[in-house]
Amino acid sequence: MIRAVIFDVGECLVDETTEYGTWADWLGVPRHTFHAMFGAVIAQGRDYRETFQEFRPGFDLYTERDRRAQSGQPEAFGETDVYPDVRDTFAALRADGLWLGIAGNQTVRAGGILRELFSSEVDLIGTSDDWGASKPAPEFFDRVIKTVPVQAEEMLYVGDRMDNDIRPALQAGLHTALVRRGPWGTIQWNTEEARKLPTFRVESLLELSRLIARFNGSKH
């Protein structure tokens, strides 16, 4: 029985195309070149942060975030970056009586933006900076389990990445849904573990209401 749905942020709720484009601008490389290297790094199973190292060895993402903010070019996203199926999905799941949360690897600044965008639609917004633990570390999902008011086996974690979302959530005892969008979701979609591990595989978040209802019905 699934009673709570918790969503990842980047490339699940929020399209990060604009944001990664601004990182390419910050590095001074063409956007298509940055995106191509980004995809190559993911396809090789490497940490996406290594993309920055390819262009600037020694690059420190946290330091550069601060530098961007100080220069008046902070990381940012807004309503126009929210995927078009998100609001309707939240409404449908709410109508189904499900508890909703957002939990992802995000900065304090990003957490503030998420609260401005979604506080009225979900029960929880938690970030790695809030909790002092980042995916895929077990401590992150331990915090999810402690915070969400249902049992781990009654939670569904929705994300676009096998490595950061689906695999560690499963190891923590949660059900999972893999959404096919963004670089990770697209590149990893046809891998063996992406076909076998998730409870659900969806092309749109709008599919979740029907799939959860069917899943819960089968458990009666």
CORURDA-V748885 format. One record per pair of residues at least 12 apart in sequence whose ideal C-beta (glycine too) atoms are under 10 Angstrom apart, sorted by sequence separation. I is the first residue (numbers start at 1). J is the second residue. D is the distance in whole Angstrom. If there is no record, write none. Layout:
# CORURDA-V748885
I & J & D
I & J & D
This chain:
# CORURDA-V748885
38 & 50 & 10
39 & 51 & 9
41 & 53 & 9
49 & 61 & 6
52 & 64 & 8
90 & 102 & 10
102 & 114 & 6
114 & 126 & 9
115 & 127 & 10
128 & 140 & 7
131 & 143 & 5
157 & 169 & 4
165 & 177 & 9
166 & 178 & 5
189 & 201 & 8
199 & 211 & 8
200 & 212 & 8
21 & 34 & 8
24 & 37 & 9
37 & 50 & 9
38 & 51 & 5
41 & 54 & 7
48 & 61 & 10
102 & 115 & 9
112 & 125 & 10
114 & 127 & 7
127 & 140 & 10
130 & 143 & 9
131 & 144 & 9
144 & 157 & 7
156 & 169 & 9
157 & 170 & 9
165 & 178 & 8
199 & 212 & 9
17 & 31 & 9
20 & 34 & 7
21 & 35 & 8
24 & 38 & 9
37 & 51 & 5
38 & 52 & 9
40 & 54 & 9
111 & 125 & 7
126 & 140 & 9
141 & 155 & 9
155 & 169 & 8
162 & 176 & 9
165 & 179 & 9
180 & 194 & 9
189 & 203 & 10
200 & 214 & 10
20 & 35 & 7
23 & 38 & 9
36 & 51 & 10
37 & 52 & 9
102 & 117 & 9
111 & 126 & 8
112 & 127 & 9
128 & 143 & 9
131 & 146 & 10
157 & 172 & 8
178 & 193 & 10
200 & 215 & 8
35 & 51 & 9
38 & 54 & 9
102 & 118 & 6
111 & 127 & 4
131 & 147 & 9
141 & 157 & 8
162 & 178 & 7
178 & 194 & 6
185 & 201 & 10
199 & 215 & 7
34 & 51 & 7
37 & 54 & 5
102 & 119 & 10
110 & 127 & 7
111 & 128 & 9
126 & 143 & 7
152 & 169 & 9
155 & 172 & 9
157 & 174 & 5
158 & 175 & 10
159 & 176 & 7
160 & 177 & 10
161 & 178 & 8
178 & 195 & 9
185 & 202 & 10
17 & 35 & 9
20 & 38 & 7
34 & 52 & 9
37 & 55 & 7
100 & 118 & 9
109 & 127 & 10
110 & 128 & 10
111 & 129 & 6
126 & 144 & 7
155 & 173 & 8
156 & 174 & 7
157 & 175 & 7
158 & 176 & 7
159 & 177 & 8
160 & 178 & 7
161 & 179 & 10
185 & 203 & 10
102 & 121 & 9
106 & 125 & 9
108 & 127 & 7
110 & 129 & 8
111 & 130 & 6
154 & 173 & 10
155 & 174 & 5
156 & 175 & 5
157 & 176 & 5
158 & 177 & 4
159 & 178 & 7
160 & 179 & 5
165 & 184 & 9
178 & 197 & 8
179 & 198 & 9
34 & 54 & 9
102 & 122 & 6
106 & 126 & 9
107 & 127 & 7
108 & 128 & 10
109 & 129 & 9
124 & 144 & 9
152 & 172 & 6
153 & 173 & 6
154 & 174 & 9
155 & 175 & 7
156 & 176 & 7
157 & 177 & 7
158 & 178 & 8
159 & 179 & 7
160 & 180 & 8
164 & 184 & 8
165 & 185 & 10
178 & 198 & 4
33 & 54 & 10
34 & 55 & 7
100 & 121 & 7
101 & 122 & 6
102 & 123 & 9
103 & 124 & 7
104 & 125 & 9
106 & 127 & 4
107 & 128 & 8
108 & 129 & 5
126 & 147 & 6
152 & 173 & 4
153 & 174 & 8
154 & 175 & 8
155 & 176 & 9
156 & 177 & 6
157 & 178 & 10
158 & 179 & 6
160 & 181 & 6
161 & 182 & 8
163 & 184 & 8
176 & 197 & 7
177 & 198 & 6
178 & 199 & 9
179 & 200 & 9
180 & 201 & 7
181 & 202 & 10
33 & 55 & 9
100 & 122 & 4
101 & 123 & 6
102 & 124 & 7
103 & 125 & 8
104 & 126 & 8
105 & 127 & 7
106 & 128 & 6
107 & 129 & 5
108 & 130 & 7
126 & 148 & 9
135 & 157 & 10
151 & 173 & 9
152 & 174 & 6
153 & 175 & 7
160 & 182 & 5
161 & 183 & 9
162 & 184 & 8
166 & 188 & 9
176 & 198 & 5
177 & 199 & 6
178 & 200 & 7
179 & 201 & 8
180 & 202 & 7
181 & 203 & 8
99 & 122 & 9
100 & 123 & 6
101 & 124 & 4
102 & 125 & 5
103 & 126 & 4
104 & 127 & 6
105 & 128 & 4
106 & 129 & 7
107 & 130 & 10
124 & 147 & 6
151 & 174 & 10
152 & 175 & 9
159 & 182 & 10
160 & 183 & 9
161 & 184 & 4
162 & 185 & 9
170 & 193 & 10
175 & 198 & 8
176 & 199 & 5
177 & 200 & 4
178 & 201 & 5
179 & 202 & 5
180 & 203 & 5
181 & 204 & 9
27 & 51 & 9
99 & 123 & 5
100 & 124 & 8
101 & 125 & 7
102 & 126 & 7
103 & 127 & 7
104 & 128 & 7
105 & 129 & 9
106 & 130 & 8
123 & 147 & 10
124 & 148 & 7
135 & 159 & 8
140 & 164 & 9
141 & 165 & 10
160 & 184 & 5
161 & 185 & 7
175 & 199 & 4
176 & 200 & 8
177 & 201 & 7
178 & 202 & 7
179 & 203 & 8
180 & 204 & 9
181 & 205 & 9
27 & 52 & 7
29 & 54 & 9
98 & 123 & 10
99 & 124 & 8
101 & 126 & 7
102 & 127 & 9
103 & 128 & 9
123 & 148 & 8
124 & 149 & 9
136 & 161 & 9
144 & 169 & 8
159 & 184 & 9
160 & 185 & 4
162 & 187 & 10
163 & 188 & 8
174 & 199 & 9
175 & 200 & 8
176 & 201 & 10
177 & 202 & 6
179 & 204 & 8
26 & 52 & 10
29 & 55 & 5
123 & 149 & 8
135 & 161 & 8
136 & 162 & 10
148 & 174 & 9
159 & 185 & 8
160 & 186 & 9
161 & 187 & 10
162 & 188 & 5
167 & 193 & 7
179 & 205 & 6
24 & 51 & 10
27 & 54 & 10
28 & 55 & 8
29 & 56 & 9
94 & 121 & 7
103 & 130 & 9
136 & 163 & 6
141 & 168 & 6
145 & 172 & 6
161 & 188 & 7
162 & 189 & 9
166 & 193 & 8
167 & 194 & 10
170 & 197 & 6
20 & 48 & 9
23 & 51 & 9
27 & 55 & 5
28 & 56 & 9
90 & 118 & 8
93 & 121 & 10
94 & 122 & 9
103 & 131 & 8
105 & 133 & 9
106 & 134 & 10
135 & 163 & 9
136 & 164 & 5
140 & 168 & 8
141 & 169 & 6
144 & 172 & 7
145 & 173 & 8
160 & 188 & 8
166 & 194 & 8
169 & 197 & 10
170 & 198 & 8
177 & 205 & 8
179 & 207 & 9
23 & 52 & 7
27 & 56 & 6
93 & 122 & 10
94 & 123 & 10
105 & 134 & 5
135 & 164 & 5
136 & 165 & 8
140 & 169 & 9
141 & 170 & 10
145 & 174 & 8
160 & 189 & 9
162 & 191 & 7
169 & 198 & 9
170 & 199 & 9
179 & 208 & 9
26 & 56 & 10
87 & 117 & 10
90 & 120 & 10
91 & 121 & 8
104 & 134 & 9
105 & 135 & 5
134 & 164 & 9
135 & 165 & 7
136 & 166 & 10
138 & 168 & 7
141 & 171 & 8
142 & 172 & 7
144 & 174 & 8
163 & 193 & 10
167 & 197 & 7
169 & 199 & 10
177 & 207 & 9
20 & 51 & 9
24 & 55 & 9
75 & 106 & 10
86 & 117 & 9
87 & 118 & 9
90 & 121 & 4
104 & 135 & 7
105 & 136 & 9
136 & 167 & 7
137 & 168 & 8
141 & 172 & 4
162 & 193 & 6
166 & 197 & 6
167 & 198 & 10
177 & 208 & 6
23 & 55 & 10
27 & 59 & 8
75 & 107 & 7
81 & 113 & 10
86 & 118 & 8
89 & 121 & 10
90 & 122 & 7
103 & 135 & 9
105 & 137 & 10
136 & 168 & 4
140 & 172 & 9
141 & 173 & 8
162 & 194 & 5
166 & 198 & 5
74 & 107 & 10
76 & 109 & 8
77 & 110 & 8
135 & 168 & 6
136 & 169 & 9
138 & 171 & 7
141 & 174 & 7
161 & 194 & 10
165 & 198 & 9
166 & 199 & 9
75 & 109 & 7
76 & 110 & 9
87 & 121 & 7
135 & 169 & 9
138 & 172 & 7
177 & 211 & 8
74 & 109 & 7
75 & 110 & 7
78 & 113 & 7
82 & 117 & 7
86 & 121 & 9
105 & 140 & 8
136 & 171 & 9
162 & 197 & 7
166 & 201 & 10
177 & 212 & 9
74 & 110 & 10
77 & 113 & 6
81 & 117 & 9
82 & 118 & 9
104 & 140 & 9
136 & 172 & 10
162 & 198 & 8
27 & 64 & 9
76 & 113 & 7
77 & 114 & 9
79 & 116 & 9
103 & 140 & 8
175 & 212 & 9
23 & 61 & 9
26 & 64 & 7
69 & 107 & 10
75 & 113 & 9
78 & 116 & 9
79 & 117 & 7
103 & 141 & 9
26 & 65 & 10
78 & 117 & 8
159 & 198 & 9
69 & 109 & 8
77 & 117 & 9
103 & 143 & 8
158 & 198 & 9
175 & 215 & 8
23 & 64 & 8
26 & 67 & 9
103 & 144 & 5
157 & 198 & 10
23 & 65 & 10
26 & 68 & 6
65 & 107 & 7
156 & 198 & 10
157 & 199 & 9
158 & 200 & 8
101 & 144 & 8
156 & 199 & 7
65 & 109 & 8
103 & 147 & 8
156 & 200 & 8
158 & 202 & 8
23 & 68 & 9
26 & 71 & 9
62 & 107 & 9
65 & 110 & 10
103 & 148 & 9
22 & 68 & 8
101 & 147 & 8
26 & 73 & 7
101 & 148 & 6
158 & 205 & 7
25 & 73 & 9
100 & 148 & 10
101 & 149 & 10
26 & 75 & 10
99 & 148 & 7
99 & 149 & 7
158 & 208 & 7
22 & 73 & 7
99 & 150 & 7
22 & 74 & 10
23 & 75 & 8
98 & 150 & 10
156 & 208 & 8
22 & 75 & 8
22 & 76 & 8
101 & 155 & 9
103 & 157 & 8
99 & 154 & 9
104 & 159 & 8
156 & 211 & 9
19 & 75 & 6
99 & 155 & 9
101 & 157 & 9
102 & 158 & 10
103 & 159 & 10
156 & 212 & 7
19 & 76 & 7
18 & 76 & 9
19 & 77 & 6
98 & 156 & 9
16 & 75 & 10
18 & 77 & 7
105 & 164 & 7
156 & 215 & 9
18 & 78 & 9
104 & 164 & 9
105 & 165 & 10
16 & 77 & 7
104 & 165 & 9
15 & 77 & 8
18 & 80 & 8
19 & 81 & 8
154 & 216 & 10
14 & 77 & 5
18 & 81 & 6
93 & 156 & 10
13 & 77 & 10
14 & 78 & 9
17 & 81 & 8
15 & 80 & 9
16 & 81 & 7
15 & 81 & 5
10 & 77 & 9
14 & 81 & 5
15 & 82 & 8
9 & 77 & 9
13 & 81 & 9
14 & 82 & 6
15 & 83 & 6
13 & 82 & 6
14 & 83 & 7
15 & 84 & 9
89 & 158 & 9
13 & 83 & 6
10 & 81 & 10
12 & 83 & 8
15 & 86 & 10
11 & 83 & 9
13 & 85 & 10
14 & 86 & 8
13 & 86 & 5
12 & 86 & 9
13 & 87 & 10
13 & 89 & 9
13 & 90 & 9
7 & 86 & 8
7 & 89 & 9
7 & 90 & 9
5 & 89 & 9
5 & 90 & 9
7 & 93 & 10
5 & 93 & 6
14 & 102 & 10
4 & 93 & 10
13 & 102 & 7
12 & 102 & 9
14 & 104 & 9
5 & 96 & 9
13 & 104 & 8
19 & 110 & 10
12 & 104 & 8
14 & 106 & 10
5 & 98 & 5
6 & 99 & 9
7 & 100 & 8
9 & 102 & 6
11 & 104 & 10
2 & 96 & 10
3 & 97 & 8
4 & 98 & 6
5 & 99 & 7
6 & 100 & 8
7 & 101 & 7
8 & 102 & 8
9 & 103 & 8
10 & 104 & 7
85 & 179 & 9
3 & 98 & 7
4 & 99 & 4
5 & 100 & 6
6 & 101 & 4
7 & 102 & 5
8 & 103 & 7
9 & 104 & 4
10 & 105 & 8
2 & 98 & 7
3 & 99 & 6
4 & 100 & 7
5 & 101 & 7
6 & 102 & 7
7 & 103 & 7
8 & 104 & 5
9 & 105 & 8
10 & 106 & 8
14 & 110 & 9
83 & 179 & 9
85 & 181 & 10
2 & 99 & 10
4 & 101 & 7
5 & 102 & 10
6 & 103 & 5
7 & 104 & 8
8 & 105 & 8
9 & 106 & 6
6 & 104 & 9
8 & 106 & 10
83 & 181 & 7
14 & 113 & 9
83 & 182 & 9
10 & 110 & 9
14 & 114 & 8
9 & 110 & 7
13 & 114 & 8
9 & 111 & 9
14 & 117 & 9
9 & 113 & 10
13 & 117 & 9
9 & 114 & 7
13 & 118 & 8
9 & 118 & 10
13 & 122 & 10
98 & 208 & 9
7 & 118 & 9
98 & 209 & 9
93 & 205 & 9
96 & 208 & 9
48 & 161 & 9
89 & 202 & 10
92 & 205 & 9
96 & 209 & 6
92 & 206 & 7
95 & 209 & 8
96 & 210 & 10
98 & 212 & 7
7 & 122 & 8
48 & 163 & 10
89 & 204 & 8
90 & 205 & 9
93 & 208 & 7
94 & 209 & 10
98 & 213 & 10
6 & 122 & 9
9 & 125 & 9
47 & 163 & 9
48 & 164 & 9
88 & 204 & 10
89 & 205 & 4
92 & 208 & 8
93 & 209 & 6
96 & 212 & 7
5 & 122 & 9
6 & 123 & 10
45 & 162 & 10
47 & 164 & 10
85 & 202 & 10
88 & 205 & 8
89 & 206 & 6
92 & 209 & 4
96 & 213 & 7
6 & 124 & 8
7 & 125 & 10
9 & 127 & 8
45 & 163 & 8
85 & 203 & 10
87 & 205 & 10
88 & 206 & 6
89 & 207 & 9
91 & 209 & 9
92 & 210 & 9
98 & 216 & 10
4 & 123 & 8
42 & 161 & 9
85 & 204 & 5
86 & 205 & 6
89 & 208 & 6
93 & 212 & 8
4 & 124 & 9
6 & 126 & 9
84 & 204 & 9
85 & 205 & 5
86 & 206 & 9
89 & 209 & 7
92 & 212 & 10
96 & 216 & 9
42 & 163 & 9
83 & 204 & 9
84 & 205 & 10
85 & 206 & 5
88 & 209 & 9
92 & 213 & 10
83 & 205 & 7
84 & 206 & 10
85 & 207 & 9
85 & 208 & 10
8 & 135 & 8
6 & 141 & 10
48 & 183 & 8
48 & 184 & 8
6 & 144 & 6
4 & 144 & 10
42 & 182 & 10
43 & 183 & 9
6 & 147 & 9
42 & 183 & 5
43 & 184 & 10
6 & 148 & 7
41 & 183 & 9
42 & 184 & 6
45 & 187 & 10
5 & 148 & 10
44 & 187 & 10
45 & 188 & 9
4 & 148 & 5
39 & 183 & 5
42 & 186 & 9
43 & 187 & 5
3 & 148 & 9
4 & 149 & 8
12 & 157 & 10
13 & 158 & 9
38 & 183 & 6
39 & 184 & 10
42 & 187 & 5
43 & 188 & 9
3 & 149 & 9
4 & 150 & 5
12 & 158 & 6
42 & 188 & 8
45 & 191 & 10
3 & 150 & 5
4 & 151 & 9
12 & 159 & 6
13 & 160 & 10
39 & 186 & 9
40 & 187 & 10
2 & 150 & 9
3 & 151 & 8
4 & 152 & 10
11 & 159 & 8
12 & 160 & 5
35 & 183 & 8
39 & 187 & 7
1 & 150 & 9
6 & 155 & 6
7 & 156 & 9
8 & 157 & 7
10 & 159 & 9
11 & 160 & 4
12 & 161 & 9
1 & 151 & 9
3 & 153 & 10
4 & 154 & 6
5 & 155 & 8
6 & 156 & 7
7 & 157 & 8
8 & 158 & 6
9 & 159 & 9
10 & 160 & 8
11 & 161 & 8
2 & 153 & 9
3 & 154 & 4
4 & 155 & 5
5 & 156 & 5
6 & 157 & 5
7 & 158 & 5
8 & 159 & 4
9 & 160 & 10
10 & 161 & 9
1 & 153 & 8
2 & 154 & 6
3 & 155 & 8
4 & 156 & 7
5 & 157 & 8
6 & 158 & 7
7 & 159 & 8
8 & 160 & 7
1 & 154 & 6
2 & 155 & 7
3 & 156 & 9
4 & 157 & 9
5 & 158 & 6
6 & 159 & 9
8 & 161 & 8
12 & 165 & 8
2 & 156 & 5
10 & 164 & 10
11 & 165 & 10
8 & 164 & 8
8 & 165 & 5
7 & 165 & 10
8 & 166 & 10
8 & 169 & 9
20 & 182 & 10
6 & 169 & 9
20 & 183 & 9
12 & 177 & 9
17 & 182 & 9
12 & 178 & 10
13 & 179 & 10
15 & 181 & 8
16 & 182 & 7
17 & 183 & 10
12 & 179 & 6
15 & 182 & 8
16 & 183 & 9
6 & 174 & 8
11 & 179 & 8
14 & 182 & 10
8 & 177 & 10
12 & 181 & 8
4 & 174 & 9
5 & 175 & 9
7 & 177 & 9
11 & 181 & 6
12 & 182 & 8
4 & 175 & 10
8 & 179 & 9
11 & 182 & 3
2 & 174 & 10
5 & 177 & 8
7 & 179 & 9
10 & 182 & 7
11 & 183 & 7
12 & 184 & 10
2 & 175 & 6
11 & 184 & 7
12 & 185 & 8
1 & 175 & 10
10 & 184 & 9
11 & 185 & 6
2 & 177 & 10
11 & 186 & 9
13 & 205 & 8
12 & 205 & 8
2 & 199 & 8
2 & 200 & 10
7 & 205 & 8
5 & 205 & 10
7 & 208 & 10
5 & 208 & 7
5 & 209 & 10
2 & 208 & 9
5 & 212 & 7
2 & 211 & 9
3 & 212 & 10
2 & 212 & 5
1 & 212 & 10
2 & 213 & 9
2 & 215 & 6
3 & 216 & 9
1 & 215 & 8
2 & 216 & 6
1 & 216 & 5
1 & 217 & 10
1 & 218 & 10
2 & 219 & 9
1 & 219 & 5
1 & 220 & 9
